[in-house]
């Protein structure tokens, strides 16, 4: 229901802003811009869906091999104690556990191409145990919110853009981003746990979170002592090695158990193709509405008004407001937020306060509405319950953390 209201707000809001521009400013060009955006964004949504087809087929095929060969079951046992507490409605050793774990791992390494198919695979498996097929279950909501909070150990893409634009030290945002995304993820875990009455002070949960904190601390220590070129090289090698190790382990274990790995792959890949087709209408709906809202200029008015309120009404330093368009756009569109970040870096300077803060906001969270539309759409869930509220809460926590940490570091 929440997604329905948001979708209507974007479309009607775009029309109202365009109408006001025409009536009060004599500017009728906004209507054409909005209509052009509808066609452009619908094509973009279709291209994204088709572009996902090959990747979905690949990773769902590999997951099929992993399931038949037993590798998925081994991975599920590694995280079983933790997941059984934050996903209490998911049966022990259920295939969804390993799919979710692999999705989180891919996200932490910044491997988006691998993370999305694995996430869609997890949603399909969670749907199998969902008693109300058109309504988001508790495990689905927890999984999605942890996804939208965007925990990333190695923000390689952001550092790469900073390097290309001539930053003096491209990796200087690495630690702030790591801290920001960790806060966002913990906020997401906290808010969903409150809704679902999950005890976060359980010894097992605290032990796993402590292990994650130690991993983050180790990553910080490693990258703090590397140059930007070395950091990019290490992260690239590590990510590629881990992916290749997973693929060969799945296939190798299936061969050891004398499983027909090829047939298992084909069977899983077929499901990937079906999933890619299923998400097209959901993706078209949300991206077109976002595109209309942005093309109308409504987002610019919101940002200008916010900056005026902060500077005039509260009389405080509003330097951080220059980077807020990234925070507003990120839940709506990853590519849109990336474009705004690059524009801020070019106009304000890659090493300016706004340039560094926009990098932190880009790397801190994920595209909430995109993920909700694609993941829920892949299993035909229409009633999202409190998923959007919790996802946006995690995003808000990430934005606030980014602002405070940016003032602290820069």
N, C-alpha and C positions, 0 to 999 in steps of 0.2 A: 504493500500500500504506500509506503514511504517513497519508493521509487516512482510510483505513479504521480504523486504530488510534485516531486522534484521535476519530473519530465514535463508536466503541464506548466510548471513555473518557468522553466527555461524557454519554452515556446511562446507562451503568452507574454512573458517579460520582454522577449525580443521584439514582439509586435508592438507592445506599448511604447518601448523606447524609440523604435523606428517611427511610430505615429507622432510622438512628441517632437522628434527632430523635424518632421515634415511640417507640422502645424505651427511650431514656435520658431523654428530656425529656417524654414523654407528648404530644407535639405531632404529631397526624396530619394537620394542615391542609396540610402541605407536599405530600402526595400530590395533593390537589385542585389546588394551585397548579401543580404540574408538568403534570398532565393538561390543565388550562386553557391552559397555555402551548403545549402541542403543537397544540391546535386554533387558537390565536391565531397562532402562528408559521407554521403551514401556510397559513393564509389570507393572512398577510403576504407569504409567499414567492410565492403565486399573484398577489397584487395587484401586487407588484413586477414580476413577469414580464409581466403584462398591461399594466402601466403603461409598460414598456419598448417595447411593440410599436410604438406610433406613432413614438417617437424612433428605434428601430431602422430602421423602414421609411423614415423621412425621410433619415437619414444614409447608409444603405446605398444608397438610391436616388440620392442626390447623388454618392456614390462611383462608382456605375455611370456617371453622366454624366461624371464626371471621368476615368474610365478610357477611355471611348469618345472623349472630346474631346481627350485627350492631356495634360490638366493634371496627372494623377497621375504620368505619366512624367516631367514636368518637375520635380516635387517630389522624385521618387526620385533624380534626378541630383544635386540639391543636397546630399543627405545620403549619397549612394552611397559615397564614400570612407570615411566613418566607419562606416556600417552594415556595409560589406563586411568590416570588421575585427572588429567585435564580434558580427556575425552571419555568420561565414564560410561557413555551410552554405546561406545564402540566395543564389540566383543573382543576378547583377548586373541591375539594373533590374526586378526582380520586383515585382509590384503590392503585395506585403506590405510592402515598404520604405516606400512612401509612406503606406500605412495606419497603420503603426507611428509614422511621423513625425508624422502628424496627430493620432494618439492622444496622444502625448507632449506635443505643443503644446497640445492642449485641457486636459490635466491641469495643465500648468504655469500656464495661465491660470485654473485653477479652474473650468473649464466641464465639470462632470461629465456633464451631459446629452448633450453631444456626444462626450465621451471614451469612454464605454462602447460605443456602437454602432461607433465606429471601431476600438476594441480587438477587439471580436468579429469585425469584418470582417477584421482582421489575422490573428486566430487561424484563421479559415476558410482564408485564403490560405496560411498556414504549414502547415496540415494537408494541403494539396494536395501539398506536397513532403516530407511526413513519411513515411519508409519503413515505420514501424510505427504504424499508425493508432490503436491503443489505448494507445500509450506517448508520453509527452511528449518532444519532440525538443529538442535543445540550443537552437535559436532560440526555441522556445516558452518555455523556462524563463528565458532571458535577458530576453525581453520581459515575462513575468509578474512577475519579481522587480523589474525597473525600474518596473513599474506599482505594485506593492505598496509600494515605497519612497516613492511619493507626492510626487515633486519638484513643488513648487508655487511659482511666482514671486509670486503675489498671493493670499494666504489671505483672500479677501474675506468668506467666510462667518463665520469666527471673529471677524474685526474687527466684523462686523455685530452678532453676538450680544453682544460686549463693549459696543458702543455702546448697544444696547437695554437692557442691564442697568445702565447708568449709569457706565461706566468713565470715570475722569478723562481718560485718553488712550487711546482704543480701539486706536490703531495702535502702541502701545508694544511689542507682541509681534511686530510685523511682521518686524523684523530678526532676532530670535532664532528665529522660525519658519523664516525663509528659510535661516539657517545650519544649523538642525537638519535640515530636510528635504534640504538639500544633502549633509550628512554621511551621512544614511540612504541616499540614492541612490548615493553613491560607495561606501559599504560594500556595497550590493547588487551593484554593478558589479564590485567587487573579488572578492567571494566566488564569484560565478558564473564570473568569468574564471579563478580558480584551478581550479575544477572542470573548466572547458572548455579550460584551458591557452591562454588568450588573452593575448598580450603587450600589456599596458597602456602600456608605454613606447615603443610605436610612435609615430613623429613625427606621423602623421596623427591618431591618437587624442588625443595630447597637445594638438595644435593645436585640435581641436574642443572638448575639455574646457576649454582656455584661453578659447575664445570664449564658452562657457557661463558661466564664472566672470566674464568681463567683462560679460556680460549681467546676471548677478545683481548685480554691483557697481553697474552703472548703475541698475538697478531700486531698489536700496537708496538710492542717492544721490537719486533722484527722489522716492521716498516719504518719505524722512527729512525733507524740507523742506516737506511738505504737511500740512495739518490733516486730522483724521479725515474730515470731510465732503468735502474735496477729494480725499483718497485714494480714498474710496468712489466718487466721481463719475468720477475718471480711470480707475480699474480697470473700472468698469461700461461706460463709453464705449469703452475700448480692446477689451474682450472682445467686445462687440456688433459693433463695427466690423470686427474681424478675422473673425468668423463670417460676417457679411454679405458681406465682400470675397471670402471663399472660395467662398460659394454663387454669387455673381454671376460670379466668374472661371470657375468650372466651366461654368456655363450659357453664358456669353459665348464661351468658347473652343470649346465644342461647336457653337454657332451659327455661329461663324466657319469651322469646318471642315465645315459643312453636315451635321452629325450630328443624327439624330432624338433630341433631348435628352429629350423626353417618354417615348418608348418605352424609352430607356435607364434613365430614372428608375423606371418601372414595373417593369422587369425586376429592378432592384436592390432595390426596395422589397419585392417578393415574397420575396426571400431573407431580408430583415429579419424578416418575419412568421414564417417557418419557424424562424429562429433563436430568436425569443422563446418559441415553443412548446417547442423542444428543451430549453431550460435549466430548465423548471419542475421536473422531478423532482429535479435536482441541487440546486436552490435550496431546495426543501422539505426535503430530507434534512439539509443543513447548518444551516439556520436553526432547525429543530425541535430538533436536538440542542443547539445553543447555548442556545436558550430554556429547555430542560429543565435544563441545568447552572446557568444563572443563577437560575431560579426555585427551585431546591432550596436556594439559599443557599451553595452550594459556593464560589462566587467570593468571597463575603464572608468566609468562613472563611479562605481563602487569604490575603486581604489583611490580616485581623487578625493572623494568624500571622506574616506577613512583617514587619508593623510591630513586633510583640513581639520578634522575633529581632533586628531592627536596633537597637531602643532598649535592650533588656535584654542581648542577647548581645554586641553590639559597642559599646554605649554611645556611639553617635554621633547627631548631629542627624537625626531621622527626619521632619522637617517635609515633605520631598518625598513621603513615603508617602501623604499625604492625596490626592495627585493620581494615584497609581499605578492606581486603578481604571480611569481613562481608558485608560492604556497597556495594561492587561490586556484591556479590552473592545474596543479599536480593531481588533485583528486579527480579532475575531469578528463585530462588528456596528458599522457606522458610526453608525446611529441610536441604538444602545445607548450608544456612547461619547459621542455628542453629548448624550444625556440625562444621563449621569453628569457631564459637564463643566458643564452648566447647573445641576445640583444642587449641585456644589461651589461654583460662583460665587455661588449664592443663599445657601448655608449658611455658607461661609467668607468671602465677600466677593469681588466681581468683581476688585478690585485687591489682594487678598491674594496671598501667595506661592503658595499652592495654586491660587488662581483663575488666575493668570498661567501657572503651570506646566501646568495642565490644558489651557489654550488652546494652549500650545506642543505638547503631546502630541497633541492633536486635529488640529492642522494639519501635523504632522511626517510622518506615514505614512498609508497607506491600509488598507482592510479586507482583509487577506491571505486569510483563508479564504473570504470572499465572492467575491473576484476569482478565486481558484483554482477554486472551485466553479462559478461562472458561465462563466468563459472556457474551462476544460477541458470543462465540461459541454456547451458549445455545439458542440463538435466530437467529443463522445463519447470523450474521452481519460480512461482510468481509472487508468493507472499514471503517477503524477506525478513519480517518481524523487526528485531532491533539490530540487524546486521549493519545497516547504514549508520545508525546512531553511534554504535561502538566503533565502527571504522573511522568515522569523522572525528570522534573523540581522540583516537590514537593519532590521527593526522594533526589535530590541534595541539596535542601534547608535544609532538615532534616539532611543530612550528615554534612554539613557545621556547622549547629547549634550544632550538637552533639560534633564536634571537639572543638568549642569555649567554650561550656558549660563544657566539660570535663576538659579543662585547667582551667576554672574558679572554678569548684568545687573540682577537685582532684589534 
